[in-house]
Amino acid sequence: MPLSTRTDELGASTIARLNLKLIPFLMLLYLVAYIDRANISVAALRMNADLGLTTRMYGIAVGLFYVTYVLLEVPSNLILARVGARRWIARIMVTWGLVAAGMGFVHTATQLYVMRLLLGAAEAGFTPGIIYYLSCWYPRSDRARAMSFFYIGATLASVLGLPLSGTLLKLDGVLGIAGWRWLFLLEGAPAIILAVVVLRYLPDIPAKAPWLTDAQKGWLIGLLRTEVDTSPVSHSIAWQVALRNYRVWLLALFWFLQAFATIGITVFLPLIVRSVSTESDLVVTLLSALPFLFACAFMYLNGRHSDRSGERALHLGAPLLAAGSLLIASIYSGNQALSYALLVVTIAFSWAATPVFWAVTTEYLSGTAAAVSIALINGIANICGVALPPLMGYIKDTTNTYDYALLLVAAALLCGGALGLYVGPLTARAKHNATPSV
């Protein structure tokens, strides 16, 4: 058998092993994380009345999560790069699980605000930590597809988590406890249990993976080392230098604009559906979950096609341009069923760029520079979560409609799409011009 054929077969078997051993488990972790972060959107259907929250106060509670989350993203990822993913991710999961369950004990708006701040602090670094972790395992040719699988965990959290949360609301009155309290209590527990599994199961680096053969380890480590050496911002560059790179800030701006949809629409979606529907809480959560089923498919297909074609710019910018245009059409359609259908596709397109974005970012960056820059980019994007939910709540309370808030989201998506078409080729040229570091 020719050497090139044996090498191709070895590479294919190694990637298949990674897909089997890492991706399903990481998807499960992100699914649990996203449920605990976003289940407040379902709890709000009953919690807001019990705690006397206006839409603006609810928006503040949502946004406070992102204050501590943003502030601690970079320090958290620096620690992860130093101590290893296994121990640090387990620590993150234990603390967020405890706080998420503790949300079930709040009785005032102030207590809710404090718990959301603590939840953001507890979960800080999880998403960028996993993205950095994946970049240490997957070569460039397979990275967008791997990222798409990971983020499918977030969209599945909405597909499965929203109806689950709606079902838990039906526990209202069991043992004299409100349904939304049961929601927080029961959905916080899995994170604590899974933290123990992380400690026992998750290897820090390919060399420590017991389920890879020596040949597979050698192939993967050699290829990843070559790619690190040819990264435009390589392992040998201090992370402080990486933060002065204007391309890093352009990537951060793109991710910030994309977050207008993944944060702004997501945390208000059950309330938006409720505002135009008289159906039960369970039906409202089912209708709110459907867009994320389409988002799973759009992310996978966009990431897979981008990996196969090697093209990044169109796969990065076009989905956001489509999402912004469809959202405007949804607002002005004048037909409730058509508006909902357009909103479904809007959400799917807004998520579709996600795996390609992180593939572009981790192809451009490596090493500690990557760990810090990924955390910075994710942190800047989540500034949107600090300001946007309270602003959307204020606009809704003032105008008695979500239309103007959604127009703001659409404008951000259109700007993000245009930026994606620009920044994709920019990072590609830098990668092409890179030479191995010494």
Secondary structure, 3 states (H helix, E strand, C coil): CCHHHHHHHHHHHHHHHHHHHCHHHHHHHHHHHHHHHHCHHHHHHHHHHHHCCCHHHHHHHHHHHHHHHHHHHHHHHHHHHHHCHHHHHHHHHHHHHHHHHHHHHCCCHHHHHHHHHHHHHHHCCHHHHHHHHHHCCCCHHHHHHHHHHHHHHHHHHHHHHHHHHHHHHHHCCHHHCCHHHHHHHHHHHHHHHHHHHHHHHCCCCHHHCCCCCHHHHHHHHHHHHHHHHCCCECCCCCHHHHCCCHHHHHHHHHHHHHHHHHHHHHHHHHHHHHHCCCCCHHHHHHHHHHHHHHHHHHHHHHHHHHHHHCCCHHHHHHHHHHHHHHHHHHHHCCCHHHHHHHHHHHHHHHHHCHHHHHHHHHHHECHHHHHHHHHHHHHHHCHHHHHHHHHHHHHHHHHCCCHHHHHHHHHHHHHHHHHHHHHHHHHHHHHHHCCCCC
